[in-house]
Amino acid sequence: MMNFAVVVVTYNRLELLKECLECIRNQELVPNNVVIVDNNSTDGTGKYLNGVKEIIEHQWMVKHEEQNIGGAGGFHDGLKLAMETDSEWFLLIDDDAMIAPNYLSLIAESIEKHPSILAYSGTVVTENNIMIEHRRRFKKAEVPVPIEEYKQADFEYDLCSFCGAVINRKVVNQIGYPERDFFIWYDDTEYSLRIMNVSKFLNVNNAILNHKTKIVDATSGNNVTRFNWKTYYGYRNIIYSDRKHHMLWVGIRYHLARWLRAGISDFLNPSIDKEISKYNLQLIIDAIHDGLVGHLGINKDYRP
C-alpha cells in the first residue's frame, strides 16, 4: 500500500484549517503521517492544534513557528519534518485546500500505473470552476494547461502549485527543499523548475481539490491601484528564480522589461494618482534589484 504524508501550512485561518483536517481524516486511503506547520497564528490556531486528538496521541505532528515565515518557509520546514517519517510520498497543501475523499487513493492508482513518474497532482477547483493556472507548461514562458486536457484521464506538465502537489521522497533527496527565504509566492514554481530535472508532473484529472478562495475579477477596468505588499515578493522571487536557473533572458523579456515599462508608463501618466504610481514603480525597482542580487527573506519595507 502507498505510504503518504500530508504537509499542511496554516496561518490565521482556523475555521478553514479545521475543515482541511477533516478532509484529511476522511481520506479513503488514510495517510501514514500528517505534518501541520502553524506560522505563529494569532487567532487561536496554536491552542486548537494542541488539543487535536491525533496530535496528542502523536499520530500527527505540529510545528509551531516562532514567527510568520510565510508559505515558503512553512513548506520548507514541513517537508523537512515529513522527510523524518517513513512516508515515501508527500502531499503539499495550504489550509484552504479541501481534498476530496478519494484524492489520495486516485493518486495512488495513478502511481501504480506510471512507476517512472515521481510527481503528481489533482485538479484544483474554485467555486465549481477548474483553475488552470495551477498546472502549467514551460515553453519559453509559463503557459497554463488548456481546459480541454482536463477532459482526459490525465496529462503531463511542468510547473505545479503547492495546491495539491504530491512528490516522491527520491525527488526531495535529489533537489532539496523549497526556498525558505522566498517568504511567499513563486516558491512552488521555483521548486517545480528543479523537479523538471527529475520528473514530469502527472495531473490525475478526477482527483479533485476544492480551493476555498475567491476568484479574482480581472475585468476591473483600467484603474491603477496601489500594489499589495505580496507583489514585491512575487516579482523579486521570479527574478531570483530566472537568475538561479540561468533563464535571465526569460526574465528580461517576459518579466523585467514588461514590469518596468508598465511602471514607468503609469508614473508618467498625469491621470494616475502620483503617489500610487510612484509607490508601484519603486516596488518594481526594489523587487528587481533584490532578485538580481539575491536579497531574500522579509523586506522591512514590504511587510504583511
C-alpha positions, 0 to 999 in steps of 0.5 A: 500500500502507498505510504503518504504524508500530508504537509499542511501550512496554516496561518490565521485561518482556523475555521478553514484549517479545521475543515482541511483536517477533516478532509484529511481524516476522511481520506479513503486511503488514510495517510501514514503521517500528517505534518501541520506547520502553524506560522505563529497564528494569532487567532487561536490556531496554536491552542486548537492544534494542541488539543487535536486528538491525533496530535496528542496521541502523536499520530500527527505532528505540529510545528509551531513557528516562532514567527510568520515565515510565510508559505515558503518557509512553512513548506520548507520546514514541513517537508523537512519534518515529513522527510523524518517519517517513513512516508515515501510520498508527500502531499503539499497543501495550504489550509484552504485546500479541501481534498476530496475523499478519494484524492489520495487513493486516485493518486495512488492508482495513478502511481501504480500505473506510471512507476517512472513518474515521481510527481503528481497532482489533482485538479484544483477547483474554485467555486465549481470552476477548474483553475488552470493556472495551477498546472502549467507548461514551460515553453519559453514562458509559463503557459497554463494547461488548456481546459480541454486536457482536463477532459482526459484521464490525465496529462503531463506538465511542468510547473505545479502549485503547492495546491495539491502537489504530491512528490516522491521522497527520491525527488526531495533527496535529489533537489532539496527543499523549497526556498525558505527565504522566498517568504511567499509566492513563486516558491512552488514554481521555483521548486517545480523548475528543479523537479523538471530535472527529475520528473514530469508532473502527472495531473490525475484529472478526477482527483479533485481539490476544492480551493476555498478562495475567491476568484479574482475579477480581472475585468476591473477596468483600467484603474491603477491601484496601489500594489499589495505588499505580496507583489514585491515578493512575487516579482523579486522571487521570479527574478531570483528564480530566472537568475538561479536557473540561468533563464535571465533572458526569460526574465528580461523579456517576459518579466523585467522589461514588461514590469518596468515599462508598465511602471514607468508608463503609469508614473508618467501618466498625469491621470494616475494618482502620483503617489500610487504610481510612484509607490508601484514603480519603486516596488518594481525597482526594489523587487528587481534589484533584490532578485538580481542580487539575491536579497531574500527573506522579509523586506522591512519595507514590504511587510504583511 
